[in-house]
Amino acid sequence: CDQQVALCVTTDRRRRRRAPSAPAPPLPAVQVRSTFLDFFRQKHGHLLVPSSPVRPRGDPSLLFVNAGMNQFKPIFLGTADPRSPMASYRRVVNSQKCVRAGGKHNDLDDVGRDTYHHTFFEMLGTWSFGDYFKEEACRMAWSLLTEHYGISADRLYVSYFGGDAASGLQSDEETRHIWLDMGVPPGHLLPFGLKENFWEMGDSGPCGPCTEIHYDHVGGRDAAKLVNANSPDVVEIWNLVFMQYNREADLSLRRLPQFSVDTGMGLERLVSVLQGKRSTYDTDLFTPLLHALHQVGAEVAPYGGRTGSEDQDRVDLAYRVVADHIRTLSVCIADGVHPGMSGAELVLRRILRRAVRFCMEVLQAPQGTLASLVPTVTHLLVKYKLNHSCQNCVLSVSNPDSALLSPASVAWSLHRDLGFPLDLVDLMLEDRGVQVDRQELDRIIAENHKAGADLSVMLDVLSLAELQRLGVPHTDDSLKYGYRLEKDRYEFPTCRATVLALYDGEALVSEVPEGRRCGVVLDLTCFYSEQGGQSHDRGYFTRVSSSQDVVFPVEAVLRAGGYVVHQVTAADSLETGDQVHLHLDQGSLSVSQLQQVERCVSDMVTANQIVHSQELPLQRAKSIRGLRTVDEVYPDPVRVVSVGLPASELLDHQTDRETSVELCCGTHLLRTGDIEDLVIVSERQMVKGISRVIAVTGREAARVSSWPHVLIGRSKCSLDSAQRLSKEVGVLSDAVDSTLIPQWQRSELQARLKALQRSSNTTVRKLETREAAVRAQALLEKNGRKELLVDSVETDYLSVVMKTVNQLSSVAPLSHVMLLAHQQHSGKVLCACQVPKDSPWIAASDWAVAVCRHLGGSAGGSALVAKGTGTSSDISKALRWAEQFARQKTQR
């Protein structure tokens, strides 16, 4: 029996050995990403640095973060704050969110036309800052691709820089020999020129040769001729850049004092290779989105992957556009970039409109389909912790205008004044066989985009490295916080400093002649350098030894790599070693300067609390409850400013008291009472959710506060008269703006009118609240606290209807309340409703939308509160319909 069992086991083992093995399942995208990060972090000692937001921090040259190296530019340029963690980076790895839609790198117009372009993608990247160089980078890359991802070496081709005679650059033979020594066949190792294999950050700055790894989707052939030939079958997957040079302003190249490595590999393209797909849209990064788009409401066939002439109805193109754009929109909105009217916001608006157009016109999907895809994006990109504000923002955008005008000047006017994307004008006209004169349009755009040259004189990476080599100490700028309050006036410390270095815009020099603009580095300074959202100080230098009082005006003060650079136009020759006195501009604040002061809380002014400041380790400071920060890279240690309580008492929840506390290197008042008084004189919304508040303080605040009392009798004013006054002030303000009068008179009149406008608006709000309270009380006496309360109210103002509904709901929180009002002068019906929180029956927005659509109008709002308008000659019928609709929902 034992022998029989042994025989059976042996036979079974042989049978298993002979059975063919099943192919390994494709590697999911999430595992592709984690394998990359773990390989460099765990096996090769790289520090994992989180992805930065797609909105660039402190880099006006970029609309969006478009490469993994963007957040590390301060290291390459030598401007990293020596106190920051970034200054200690040596080996780094990350997966960076990137958007290429606008600017130098713009893939927007190509998205959808092929199967691999994207506006949003993830860049897997590695960096060496003065640590390892070419050989280590090449060996790590080859090991990851062939050993860990299991890509056949036979399908990989490598390109390297073959030199450029015109630039005097030799072939990168070092890299070529590294690949040969690693076993790459000569036939798979190909030289290319500047365009393909020499990487540059911009017109100037760090640059160097690069080597790229390409993948042949077909395999089993010699595909060398297809490398860098725009073949969809042979694609670049990894670029390894070796930063050796700095491109000067005159286009010459100088060797960098420290060599670095910057590599980048697109996640989407790598996933397509590892999952055996020619198209990135066929990978698990996109297929759930394409499926969800069809399921949600596309009235066309499922995605079929067609391109060009095979996609006559452009349905598959539309699928790709929508899937790509909703990823971009979700990531950008989550990172604080919202569709708007200029810069990155305008680009995002263009992307949104393009997505809406393809979604509704080509895919024939119902309104709201685009927003419904956001949860799917959130699931696919869970690593980046997107939020639901994306969905609300996408949902709130209306359909793009359909008006068409063909002349180039009118097309530009639509784009400039209304934000209408030029590519949509082209597409809509193209559908109708009409074309804009592109040459004329380009001329108009060029005329409107003329910009002045950048006059900034800032140390470049080589000059910063030279300062460090020479042992020039970092600037001591602690005196910028050394001010004190003396007899109701702030006194700033006197400062005598030595000129340690001069920069003429090209190199460090020992002397600057008269009339030359230059950057001046001192051993110490009392000037505040621009940072943290606060502008730099202004003032001037005087030379200590000079018999004449020669003034050197300081036009700007900037920081770079621990050095404070004073930008000066030399009124006389200036040399290193010169002793100078520093003088800050202390004129008292004007009205226009007061308009830059941020909104403060008036009760803190009355309390006259002490404003504390203290330096703390960054991570320790972040533990403070209620800490306010901005989207900026903070130094470590960081300065903590708090009102009323020192930062030490706010740590570890030592107190339950709440106060204003922020990370800020700005110059603050020593006591809040120094403000004396504060009046907000203007509030204007810049973009959705962000307002600009302008205020005046001290005696000026008291003066403008007295104006409204003279002109408005608040207690005797009716709502109608207050509304009329508010409109009349607006008309008068426009007249003052356009009238030719002295500027100081215009400023004074506008300040008074703004105060009057503010006061009249406050009066309107108070009267509306009072009127709503009277109507709410009457309705409660009439109806009681019903579960469903639908009634009419007499008023011409939707705001009064809303306030009445709100007051009813506060008294009867379990009631479903809807009020309608018949506007006498227009015949419109005003509608507002509110339902209990988490009502199982009906959402307020659904209720208001249904009623207002029934009345031929529109509505909007949230699940809790909504409002809208419609038209009806019989308010009684409208009330009955509204109540019947709600009752049908409750019966379900």
Disulfide bonds with the S-S distance in Angstrom:
none
